[in-house]
């Protein structure tokens, strides 16, 4: 009612003001009476139309752009219609013909002005409190604007933006939501001193780990705590909102590689089809299932020999872990006939093969296990897939298969060759996807380091110069699913994992972020390990025909008849094995103290 009354009065005042200015306030009694009648009529019409269109019944937020647009439309239409009446009869009653055309700009100005003042008052009342942490927002683009729109109108927000930083020269004079751009990302220290900020929030949607490390280092050297906004992928999926700001993690600093996903391409070979995932209970397999489920397969069949892992996978896809439905299958890929029976019964059309043994030092002790799972298990899955006419088969490999020096690497290299053989004989998309270490997988480096730090025990690092490639599990799985849509028969697709990261630097960063004093102990490279991992073999030629982060090469073919376990085992037990690391002198265990 208040809004309607204000708009009615705006019409009344606008019409009277327009006519009074026209006659310089020198009108006779009849003119004043006619003017007041017209003004009141215009105000009543505005209120009636507003209620009829729900403008004054909560259709729009007061002062929003949608509401202002609706108000402007009503005022313009009303002015035109009333003018059609005033133009012929106005002179008779002492009202100029152009009264409404002169009045409606005043009316709009009054209505807009009231709304602007109201909006300012509301936003001022909703600003974060004085106890909120002063923050610099790094990134004045779409994500930064969205973040400001939320936190500057939330009195309970834990952060209070005091400045923006952006490297775009066109934004150096920009103000977003009343918050000014204070300079570029190289001005973090001076901006922190000027504003008294204690927190830096990185709001750059596609920032990779290299950029995040650089920005984090600058912010920390300026004495700021560092936080990040969610990635665009998690925002788009609805898993997080733009205000879900969190402290930057080691995963962000070493393994964040945003992926541009071609949804239409993926949907073309997943949606409405029967999809099977082996190793579905593992870290990669369960995330892969969760992502595949979003594309609407007609059936998602999750196979693993780990019942607890299957429960985790089911929780991620169906939201429950009852384990009483046909989507979870307890089976071992080593059992050829049982696997074939499952394939014949379920008739998958697309297969992602993620089941494998992956711990390098463990397989150095038990190479026979690597042969049975990574080689023969893969062959079993391939043969079962061929038997039921699977047209897309994605074998998940590892960077250790490039110029292999370990049991793990050699076994996965054979798996790549077997997959290439299947692609050549079927003409279907049987391909492998190769990538490096995934962050956060069970038994991997980061969870191990985190546990050692939490327990106050020394962190063990094999060599001070050792480097590895890293990628987060969700981003790796995004590229795996993408690769399934662009790979060709017999290819090996290699994911771009950015620059290799020093293991020692990771350990130091994690210790610094923990605030604890923990020792670093160098143990020396273990048998089969490389100092620096490789993604590409020495005889492999790369091309990137479809996706900027996926390279294509071809694997040599090996037929099942040529598999020679005895010869393979002899090579694994040979001393020394052909291994790049033998050229690196073993180092004595030593300690490095880190504050």
C-alpha positions, -999 to 999 in steps of 0.1 A, spaced: 0 0 0 28 24 8 44 19 -26 11 24 -43 4 56 -24 39 70 -32 34 63 -69 -1 79 -68 13 110 -52 41 111 -77 16 113 -105 -4 140 -86 27 160 -79 41 155 -114 10 167 -132 5 197 -110 42 207 -113 41 203 -151 11 226 -155 23 251 -129 56 254 -147 39 258 -180 18 287 -167 45 299 -143 21 293 -114 -3 319 -129 -36 300 -134 -72 309 -127 -95 289 -104 -109 267 -132 -74 258 -144 -63 248 -109 -95 227 -104 -90 209 -137 -53 203 -130 -61 188 -96 -88 166 -110 -64 153 -138 -36 148 -112 -59 128 -89 -72 108 -118 -37 99 -130 -27 89 -95 -58 67 -90 -53 50 -125 -16 43 -116 -27 26 -83 -55 6 -100 -32 -6 -128 -5 -14 -103 -28 -36 -82 -43 -52 -113 -8 -62 -125 3 -73 -90 30 -46 -91 19 -36 -56 12 -72 -45 47 -85 -43 53 -94 -79 88 -78 -79 113 -68 -52 108 -31 -45 135 -11 -62 147 -40 -84 155 -36 -121 124 -57 -130 102 -36 -108 116 -3 -122 111 -16 -158 74 -25 -150 68 9 -134 83 28 -164 61 8 -188 29 15 -169 37 53 -166 45 56 -203 14 38 -214 -8 58 -190 7 90 -202 0 81 -238 -36 71 -231 -44 101 -210 -29 124 -237 -53 109 -262 -81 124 -239 -64 156 -229 -53 167 -264 -89 172 -277 -106 184 -246 -78 200 -226 -82 235 -240 -119 235 -231 -112 229 -194 -80 250 -193 -53 222 -195 -26 224 -221 -26 196 -247 10 185 -239 4 183 -201 9 145 -198 38 144 -221 55 171 -200 45 155 -167 55 119 -172 93 126 -170 88 143 -137 66 113 -125 93 88 -135 120 109 -119 101 110 -86 92 73 -87 128 63 -95 142 87 -70 121 73 -41 131 37 -51 168 47 -53 167 62 -18 149 32 -4 174 8 -20 203 28 -6 187 27 29 181 -10 26 216 -18 14 231 3 41 211 -15 67 222 -49 53 259 -42 51 282 -66 70 288 -56 105 320 -39 118 331 -72 133 332 -88 98 368 -95 85 380 -68 61 388 -85 28 404 -77 -5 386 -94 -34 410 -105 -62 391 -105 -94 366 -78 -105 349 -100 -131 316 -119 -131 325 -141 -100 337 -111 -80 306 -91 -88 284 -120 -78 303 -124 -45 300 -87 -37 262 -87 -46 258 -114 -19 281 -103 9 275 -66 7 238 -71 14 242 -97 41 245 -83 77 257 -117 89 284 -121 63 318 -130 80 337 -109 54 335 -72 46 349 -63 11 371 -32 13 387 -32 -21 391 -51 -54 423 -60 -73 423 -69 -110 449 -70 -137 426 -57 -165 437 -21 -173 401 -13 -183 389 -19 -147 414 4 -129 386 30 -122 358 6 -117 336 4 -86 315 -27 -81 287 -25 -55 304 6 -41 337 -13 -37 366 3 -57 394 -14 -77 426 -4 -58 451 -17 -83 464 -49 -99 473 -82 -82 509 -69 -78 495 -42 -54 483 -67 -28 507 -55 -1 500 -18 -6 462 -24 -8 464 -44 25 482 -16 43 458 11 30 426 -8 38 436 -28 68 425 -60 51 432 -93 69 419 -116 42 424 -120 4 396 -138 -14 405 -151 -49 374 -148 -71 388 -158 -105 366 -185 -120 392 -204 -141 423 -199 -120 446 -229 -122 471 -240 -96 500 -220 -111 480 -187 -108 467 -197 -74 502 -203 -61 514 -170 -73 485 -150 -58 486 -170 -26 523 -163 -21 518 -126 -27 489 -124 -3 507 -144 24 538 -122 21 515 -92 28 503 -109 59 469 -119 46 450 -151 51 439 -165 17 405 -179 7 389 -190 -26 355 -190 -41 340 -223 -55 349 -233 -90 325 -227 -119 318 -264 -122 306 -266 -86 286 -234 -90 270 -247 -122 261 -280 -106 244 -263 -76 267 -281 -52 279 -248 -38 269 -211 -40 292 -181 -46 293 -173 -9 308 -206 0 342 -190 4 368 -213 21 404 -212 31 427 -221 2 439 -257 4 469 -276 -8 447 -292 -35 440 -258 -49 477 -249 -50 490 -280 -67 462 -297 -86 435 -273 -97 431 -274 -135 397 -261 -146 381 -281 -174 358 -267 -201 333 -295 -205 314 -301 -238 281 -313 -223 265 -320 -257 294 -342 -268 293 -362 -236 255 -365 -236 258 -379 -271 274 -412 -260 262 -414 -223 226 -402 -221 201 -430 -224 227 -457 -227 239 -486 -204 272 -476 -188 294 -499 -168 323 -488 -145 349 -513 -131 367 -503 -99 336 -482 -91 344 -483 -54 378 -466 -58 386 -429 -55 385 -423 -92 358 -449 -100 333 -435 -74 338 -399 -86 335 -411 -122 302 -427 -114 289 -396 -97 297 -375 -128 283 -400 -153 250 -402 -133 245 -365 -141 243 -372 -178 213 -396 -175 225 -430 -186 196 -455 -189 215 -477 -165 248 -472 -145 264 -505 -135 291 -502 -108 314 -531 -104 340 -536 -76 353 -563 -52 352 -538 -23 317 -537 -8 324 -507 12 337 -488 -18 305 -497 -37 285 -483 -8 304 -450 -12 298 -450 -50 261 -457 -44 258 -428 -20 273 -405 -46 250 -416 -74 217 -425 -57 220 -407 -23 218 -439 -3 240 -469 5 215 -496 9 234 -520 -15 202 -538 -23 198 -528 -60 212 -540 -93 233 -509 -99 260 -523 -76 278 -555 -86 302 -573 -63 327 -590 -86 364 -594 -93 378 -586 -128 403 -615 -123 374 -640 -126 370 -642 -163 338 -664 -166 320 -645 -138 328 -612 -155 316 -624 -188 283 -636 -173 278 -602 -158 284 -585 -192 261 -609 -210 234 -603 -184 236 -565 -182 246 -558 -219 266 -525 -213 272 -502 -242 299 -480 -227 326 -492 -203 350 -472 -181 377 -495 -168 391 -480 -136 399 -512 -116 436 -516 -110 463 -521 -84 481 -488 -82 506 -487 -53 541 -487 -69 562 -500 -40 537 -527 -31 537 -540 -67 575 -540 -67 572 -566 -39 543 -586 -56 546 -583 -94 525 -614 -99 495 -594 -84 501 -567 -109 501 -592 -138 469 -608 -126 449 -576 -121 464 -549 -143 472 -572 -173 449 -603 -172 421 -584 -154 421 -558 -181 421 -585 -208 391 -601 -191 372 -568 -192 381 -562 -228 370 -597 -239 337 -594 -220 331 -560 -236 339 -573 -271 315 -603 -265 285 -580 -260 294 -554 -286 305 -525 -264 313 -496 -287 331 -472 -263 357 -486 -239 379 -462 -218 409 -478 -200 421 -455 -173 459 -456 -173 488 -437 -155 518 -416 -164 539 -444 -151 531 -463 -184 551 -437 -203 587 -450 -206 578 -475 -178 605 -483 -151 583 -499 -125 561 -530 -122 531 -507 -120 542 -488 -151 550 -519 -171 517 -536 -162 497 -505 -172 516 -502 -204 506 -537 -214 470 -528 -205 473 -498 -230 486 -521 -257 458 -546 -251 432 -518 -253 448 -506 -286 446 -542 -299 409 -543 -291 404 -510 -309 421 -523 -340 402 -556 -343 367 -541 -335 371 -507 -351 353 -493 -321 364 -466 -297 386 -488 -274 411 -462 -260 432 -454 -229 434 -422 -209 466 -414 -192 472 -390 -163 494 -385 -133 487 -384 -96 452 -376 -85 450 -356 -53 431 -371 -24 428 -407 -37 430 -434 -10 466 -440 1 480 -412 -21 506 -387 -10 485 -358 4 463 -378 28 495 -395 40 512 -362 45 481 -348 63 480 -377 87 517 -375 95 515 -337 102 484 -342 124 502 -368 144 534 -347 146 555 -373 129 582 -366 103 571 -364 66 590 -388 44 601 -375 10 619 -398 -14 642 -372 -29 646 -334 -26 644 -330 -64 615 -353 -70 586 -339 -90 551 -352 -99 521 -342 -119 489 -336 -99 452 -331 -107 421 -332 -85 399 -362 -88 368 -343 -101 388 -325 -127 406 -357 -138 372 -375 -141 358 -346 -161 385 -350 -187 381 -388 -187 344 -385 -195 353 -359 -221 379 -381 -236 354 -409 -241 336 -387 -265 366 -376 -286 389 -406 -286 395 -428 -316 401 -465 -318 435 -476 -304 445 -441 -291 460 -431 -258 447 -398 -247 469 -378 -224 454 -352 -200 472 -318 -197 482 -317 -160 501 -284 -161 536 -282 -148 551 -309 -125 553 -299 -88 582 -304 -64 572 -330 -37 595 -312 -12 577 -278 -19 544 -295 -13 556 -309 20 569 -275 30 536 -257 21 516 -283 40 537 -278 71 535 -241 68 497 -242 64 494 -264 95 513 -240 117 532 -270 132 569 -278 135 574 -310 115 606 -327 102 611 -337 66 630 -370 62 646 -379 28 644 -417 23 659 -421 -12 640 -433 -44 625 -467 -41 630 -494 -67 611 -486 -99 605 -449 -90 615 -420 -113 629 -387 -101 606 -370 -126 575 -386 -140 566 -384 -177 533 -382 -194 546 -389 -229 567 -418 -241 600 -412 -259 585 -426 -292 551 -411 -289 540 -382 -311 512 -359 -299 484 -340 -315 454 -321 -300 427 -323 -327 396 -318 -305 402 -305 -269 429 -280 -257 437 -301 -226 437 -336 -242 466 -348 -264 463 -379 -287 489 -405 -295 488 -441 -305 498 -472 -285 517 -501 -298 495 -532 -302 500 -565 -284 477 -595 -290 466 -617 -262 486 -646 -278 518 -627 -274 514 -622 -236 544 -637 -220 542 -638 -182 575 -656 -177 594 -631 -199 576 -602 -182 584 -615 -147 620 -621 -157 623 -584 -167 607 -573 -135 631 -593 -113 662 -585 -134 688 -566 -115 693 -539 -124 660 -534 -142 661 -509 -171 652 -480 -149 660 -443 -152 665 -440 -115 695 -462 -114 715 -432 -127 706 -412 -96 728 -419 -67 709 -431 -36 710 -405 -9 714 -411 28 684 -405 50 686 -370 64 663 -346 82 652 -311 74 635 -292 102 606 -270 91 590 -244 113 
